[in-house]
Amino acid sequence: MSNSFSVTFWGVRGSFPTPGAQTARIGGNTPCVLVQAGNHQIILDAGTGIIGLGRALVAEHRKTGAPMNLTLLFTHTHHDHTQGFPFFIPTHFSATHINIFGPRSLSQDLEEVIARSMLPPVFPITLDELACERRISNLNEGEMVIFDPDQDQPQILRAHRESKIEAPETIRVRFLRSFSHPQGVLIYRIDYNNQALIFATDTEGYIGGDQRVINFSKGANLLIHDAQYTDEEYAHSTAPKQGWGHSTWKMALEVARAANVKQLALFHHEPMHDDDALEKIEKQAQKEFAAVFLAREGMQINLA
């Protein structure tokens, strides 16, 4: 089994895609992150960034002939985090096995929400018509996802059983349910070989920092945190963004410092911010926290 643990950004933009010359350096696709942990490929969210990832996975499959064994974790089912899934090419291959996990949305199971987004007349292919082998499961409070080194497929376990897991090469995926975003969102922590990644998109800060997120992120190697707004946008006198479920970059820094994380990636970029505006934010942030950077499409971070 490989000891690799890396993160590759395929979509970093929030709310809606923003293609074009003004966003070419940072990227205009909506959220999608690929985590390579050992031999397992774990995808975080399925915004439009998952379309390019799908093409890359299929190209590798055609070159090697190896089946595509994937796991997709949804933070929530708002459009910018699901809109790429119907165009994710690996789902059209019978050689693909995909495990899909995420929260219920209001009273609807995750599978029902995904299926509704692909119903005619808004899309020509239904979920049931996809050729891939798939398993779609809700994640409930008190559960975690485990990738055992001796098994090909992940398992859902009750979190209290974690103390019985001794092998460091076991991949643990825990989650925190946050209600700072409308309808709620799952914040994920992936632990592998004594390294940790936090994926905290679509979360809004609190005075003194979100203590639940801070405690959940303690000591992580990389924190990927929502940073959609500037302070001026967030507290604008006539068009404030307070209560919209997103953080300022200073809120993200507050969590990173309090949790003592090694690196912070600012994520879920405001679609109205072009590359120049975002790089200005990055320079300002680095004056306050040296190990911070903008998440950029195509960027890969090795954690192992």
C-alpha atoms as one frame of an Amber mdcrd trajectory, in Angstrom:
protein
   0.000   0.000   0.000   1.263   3.457  -0.918   2.007   5.972   1.848   1.157
   8.971  -0.334  -1.118  11.658   1.108  -1.759  14.575  -1.210  -4.387  17.161
  -2.053  -5.060  18.476  -5.568  -7.406  21.399  -6.203  -9.692  21.003  -9.228
 -12.226  23.715  -8.374 -11.739  26.587  -5.923 -14.449  29.140  -6.746 -17.651
  29.701  -4.762 -21.267  30.251  -5.813 -20.961  29.978  -9.605 -18.258  29.295
 -12.226 -16.258  32.239 -13.527 -14.300  31.212 -16.636 -12.207  33.739 -18.519
  -8.922  35.567 -18.713  -9.473  37.443 -15.422  -9.631  34.211 -13.403  -7.180
  32.032 -15.343  -4.384  32.104 -12.742  -6.506  31.123  -9.734  -9.272  29.222
 -11.497 -12.973  29.663 -12.139 -14.431  26.208 -11.433 -16.619  25.551  -8.412
 -15.480  23.315  -5.522 -13.774  19.988  -6.082 -10.700  18.629  -4.301  -8.996
  15.269  -4.854  -7.337  13.598  -1.871  -4.933  10.729  -2.575  -4.493   8.773
   0.654  -2.560   5.571   0.184  -4.268   3.699  -2.648  -7.581   5.479  -2.133
  -8.902   8.429  -4.128 -11.293  10.582  -2.111 -13.104  13.437  -3.847 -14.449
  16.349  -1.826 -17.512  17.939  -3.461 -18.623  17.861  -7.083 -18.682  21.406
  -8.392 -17.640  22.026 -11.977 -14.045  21.187 -11.068 -15.007  17.507 -11.004
 -15.530  17.593 -14.784 -11.811  18.071 -15.512 -10.929  15.574 -12.783 -13.201
  13.028 -14.446 -11.447  13.444 -17.788  -8.072  12.901 -16.088  -9.273   9.768
 -14.279 -10.683   8.288 -17.493  -7.433   9.033 -19.357  -5.502   7.150 -16.657
  -7.988   4.270 -16.797  -7.600   3.957 -20.561  -3.830   3.944 -20.208  -3.604
   1.340 -17.429  -6.882  -0.572 -17.709  -7.245  -0.439 -13.926 -10.803  -0.014
 -12.599 -11.757   3.355 -11.140 -12.456   2.865  -7.438 -13.547   6.231  -6.043
 -15.126   7.839  -2.998 -17.055  11.113  -3.210 -17.825  13.107  -0.059 -20.425
  15.866  -0.302 -20.280  18.681   2.244 -23.840  19.688   1.317 -26.036  19.732
  -1.754 -26.163  23.378  -2.796 -25.857  23.783  -6.547 -22.235  24.959  -6.676
 -21.132  21.762  -4.890 -23.147  19.311  -7.004 -23.448  20.858 -10.471 -20.509
  18.959 -11.953 -21.669  15.484 -10.931 -23.937  14.819 -13.961 -20.885  15.502
 -16.187 -18.457  13.313 -14.201 -17.368  10.935 -16.980 -16.235   7.988 -14.775
 -19.877   7.382 -13.776 -20.569   6.383 -17.390 -18.102   3.455 -17.194 -19.013
   0.020 -15.878 -15.405  -0.245 -14.653 -16.131   2.454 -12.052 -17.146   1.736
  -8.475 -18.011   4.900  -6.576 -18.993   5.295  -2.932 -20.906   8.524  -2.331
 -21.381   9.862   1.180 -22.943  13.048   2.477 -25.688  14.585   4.585 -29.420
  14.451   4.210 -30.789  17.681   2.782 -33.781  18.762   4.844 -35.945  15.605
   4.816 -34.471  14.115   1.638 -31.874  11.348   1.478 -28.665  12.157  -0.377
 -29.525   9.729  -3.181 -32.899  11.397  -3.707 -31.307  14.852  -3.959 -28.759
  13.667  -6.540 -31.435  11.835  -8.520 -33.713  14.900  -8.587 -30.914  17.017
 -10.052 -30.705  14.639 -13.038 -34.380  14.226 -13.847 -35.775  15.243 -17.249
 -36.377  17.842 -18.538 -33.314  19.434 -16.870 -30.907  16.584 -17.744 -31.102
  13.812 -20.359 -29.591  10.947 -18.300 -31.047   9.823 -14.976 -29.032   8.587
 -12.018 -30.351   5.052 -12.560 -29.057   5.048 -16.141 -25.431   5.589 -15.151
 -23.260   2.576 -15.966 -21.103   2.712 -12.850 -21.515   0.546  -9.784 -22.401
   2.888  -6.950 -23.323   3.048  -3.295 -24.936   6.213  -1.935 -25.210   6.594
   1.834 -26.283   9.312   4.244 -23.845  10.229   6.980 -25.431  10.631  10.399
 -24.235  12.159  13.645 -21.880   9.862  15.537 -20.589   8.064  12.435 -17.242
   8.031  10.629 -15.918   6.532   7.395 -13.021   4.082   7.635 -10.728   2.837
   4.860  -9.142  -0.323   6.228  -5.834  -1.281   4.545  -7.100  -4.862   4.163
 -10.361  -3.911   2.428 -11.104  -2.303  -0.931 -14.268  -0.479   0.103 -14.819
   2.024   2.921 -17.024   1.243   5.883 -19.303   3.443   7.966 -18.679   2.895
  11.669 -19.937   4.459  14.848 -17.335   7.001  15.973 -16.993   5.471  19.449
 -15.273   2.480  17.838 -12.333   4.646  16.738 -10.353   3.714  19.858 -10.256
   0.118  18.605  -8.490   1.151  15.375  -4.751   0.849  15.901  -3.168   0.745
  12.434  -1.852   4.221  11.446  -2.357   3.332   7.776  -6.121   3.157   8.346
  -7.770   6.216   6.810 -10.244   7.868   9.151 -12.800  10.333   7.827 -14.632
  12.167  10.576 -17.075  15.021  10.147 -18.519  17.926  12.069 -22.022  19.126
  11.317 -22.046  22.922  11.185 -25.170  25.053  10.990 -23.443  28.339  10.203
 -24.432  27.747   6.555 -28.089  27.562   5.424 -29.426  23.971   5.825 -26.107
  22.940   7.401 -22.840  21.589   6.040 -20.388  18.795   6.875 -16.815  19.771
   7.700 -14.479  16.828   7.083 -11.275  15.712   8.781  -9.184  13.044   7.026
  -6.451  11.389   9.118  -3.849   9.099   7.581  -0.412   8.029   8.843  -0.426
  10.655  11.602  -1.193  13.478   9.141  -4.482  15.368   8.975  -6.453  17.402
   6.441  -9.465  19.604   7.267 -11.996  20.623   4.599 -14.088  23.474   6.003
 -15.902  25.134   3.144 -19.180  27.076   3.380 -18.751  27.959   7.024 -19.149
  31.346   8.696 -17.011  32.552  11.575 -18.105  33.727  14.996 -16.764  36.309
  17.455 -13.759  34.695  19.106 -13.578  32.039  16.393 -15.784  29.015  15.774
 -14.624  26.908  18.720 -16.127  23.700  17.358 -14.206  24.063  14.085 -11.063
  25.103  15.971 -11.163  22.030  18.206 -11.948  19.787  15.236  -8.944  21.192
  13.330  -6.342  21.000  16.112  -2.845  20.252  14.844  -3.870  19.566  11.233
  -1.233  19.662   8.513  -3.549  21.520   6.145  -6.750  23.458   6.768  -8.791
  24.297   3.665 -11.144  27.022   4.851 -13.871  29.142   3.293 -12.621  32.714
   2.766 -15.146  34.204   0.371 -15.331  37.768   1.659 -13.256  40.702   2.759
 -14.219  42.445   5.993 -15.652  45.314   3.956 -17.932  43.020   1.943 -18.992
  41.040   4.989 -20.055  44.101   7.022 -21.068  46.406   4.170 -23.424  49.140
   5.364 -26.056  48.628   2.639 -25.387  45.113   1.265 -23.869  43.031   4.097
 -23.033  39.355   3.665 -23.508  38.471   7.326 -25.575  35.318   7.755 -24.897
  34.085   4.232 -22.835  31.173   5.566 -19.368  32.213   4.391 -16.257  33.538
   6.114 -13.868  36.386   5.569 -10.212  35.555   5.061  -9.515  36.981   8.504
 -11.988  34.498  10.033 -10.088  31.690   8.321  -6.811  32.996   9.775  -8.368
  33.105  13.220  -9.274  29.412  13.035  -5.834  28.462  11.666  -3.959  30.258
  14.434  -6.165  28.985  17.251  -6.040  25.385  15.929  -2.264  25.554  15.419
  -2.465  24.156  11.898   0.677  23.949   9.780  -0.797  25.377   6.546  -3.951
  27.254   5.578  -5.498  27.278   2.105  -8.030  30.061   1.456 -10.906  28.519
  -0.507 -14.352  29.107  -2.037 -13.285  32.366  -3.652 -15.852  35.084  -4.272
 -16.852  34.893  -7.975 -16.649  38.678  -8.318 -12.982  38.685  -7.261 -10.610
  38.435 -10.215  -7.047  37.121  -9.965  -5.596  40.507  -9.063  -8.054  40.998
  -6.198  -7.417  37.508  -4.830  -3.639  37.850  -5.008  -3.919  41.130  -3.126
  -5.833  39.281  -0.393  -3.159  36.580  -0.330  -0.405  39.150   0.243  -2.377
  40.802   3.032  -3.058  37.450   4.695   0.594  36.376   4.533   1.568  39.441
   6.564  -0.537  38.041   9.414   0.023  34.277   8.971   3.055  33.130   7.005
   1.781  29.669   6.063  -1.320  30.820   4.196  -1.945  30.706   0.453  -4.763
  30.851  -2.062  -6.113  27.515  -3.235  -5.451  27.489  -6.986  -6.719  25.082
  -9.622  -4.055  22.497 -10.410  -2.157  23.089  -7.159  -1.031  19.921  -5.374
  -0.009  19.795  -1.712   1.864  16.756  -0.381   1.145  16.002   3.255   3.043
  12.738   3.701
